[in-house]
Amino acid sequence: MTLGIKTRGQPVGFPAQRIATIGVIKIDVNLNHGLNGSAIEEDQLKMNGKSRFLSSCILGAALACSALGTACAHHYYRVYDPYYSDYHVWNDEEIGYYHQWAREYHRDEHRDFRNLPPGEQKEYWNWRHSHGDHDHH
């Protein structure tokens, strides 16, 4: 058995011994019960190292899953078409139409639609209403 004190989160062990003085006679009581104090300390350090490694792996996996989930997520939004007074859900299908329009009209298909000048947005909506389905949300 090892009694310990903690300094900055690290255990500092020392053999648990108690010396009692009764009158003139000193009684040495060893609470280790035959175990070597340094072997116990080594076991505790090994366990702490394994726990830290496992905790680090779990934390790393959680952060990686979080980053991958954010990068792969599709964020759909509704876009109002003021020229036809309707809404379009900007999803994978609408993005496909947008890319088709951008290629046909020699525009940058990777540019966010919301950043286009109003004149180009109007061109897109005019083209969009003459192509594909007219199911708007």
N, C-alpha and C positions, 0 to 999 in steps of 0.2 A: 504494500500500500504506500502511496506517495501523497503527501500533503503538498499542496502547491499554492503559489500566489500568482496572480496574473499581472504582467506588466505589458501594456500596449497590445493586449490580445494574445500574447504568447505565454504558455504555461512555463513556470520555472519550478521544477520539482526539487524536493530534497527528501532524504529518507525520513520516514515518520518515526521519530524516536522521542520518547518522553523520559526525562530523568527526574525522578521525584526524590526529594530529600526527606527522610524521616529521622529526625534526631541527628545522629552522627552517621547513620547507615545510608548510603546512596543505592537506590534501586534503579537499574537500567532496564526499561521496558522497550523492547523492539517490536514495533507494530507491523513490520514487514512480513512476519510469519515465514521466514526462510527465503523470501524472494529477493533477488538482487535488484536494488533500486535503479541502477543504470539500464538494466534490461527492460524494465517497465517504461522508463523514459524513452528508450529507443522505439519500443512498440507504439507509444503515443505519438512520437514524431512521424513514424511510418504511416499511421492512420491519418494524421493531420495532412500529410503530403498527398495521400490518396484521395482524401475528401476534397482538398483544394483542386486537384486535377479533375476530378469528376464534376465538381461545381463549375469549373472553367469550361469544360466541354458542354455541359448543359446550357450555360449562359451563351456560349458561342453558337450553339444550334438554334436557340431561341432567337437570337439576333439575326442569324442567316435566314430563318424562315420569315421573320418579319420583313426583312429587306426584299426578299424574293416576292413575297405577297404584295408588297406595295408596288414593285416594278411591273408586275404582271397584271395588275388590276386595271380594268377598263372603267373609265369614269364617263358615263353617259350624261348628257344634259340636253335640255330642250332649247331650240333656237327659234326665235320668232321671225317669220318672214313678213316684213311690213308691206311688201308689194302685193302679196296675195292674201294677207291677213290670216295666216295660219301658222301653226307650230310644226316643227320637224324635230324628231328625236335624233340627236347627233350620235348615232351608234355605228357599228361596223358597216351596215348597209349604206348609210348616208355617207360615210367616209369613202366607200367604194365609188359612189356617184361623184363625190367631190374630186377624187383622184382622176376619174375619167374626164371630168370637165377640165381639170387643170392640165392634163396631157393634151387635150384637144385644142385648148386655147393658149398653150405654151406658158403656163403659169407654174410656179413652184408648188408641187403637190404636197410637200411636207410643211408648208407654211400653214399655221393655224388659221382656220376660217375667220375666227373672231378678230384677227389682226389685219384682215384685208380692208382696203379702203371701201367706203360705202358703194362706190361705182362698181367695183369688182364683185361685191356681194350681190348687187342687183343683177349683174350679168349671170352670176351663178344661179340665182333664184329663177330668172327667166329660162335659162337652159334646163334647170332641174324640173320645172313644171311641164316641159315639153318632152321629158325623157322618163322612163321607168314608171313605177307604180305611183299612184297619187294617194297612198294611204298615209295620212299624217296623224300625229298623236298630239 
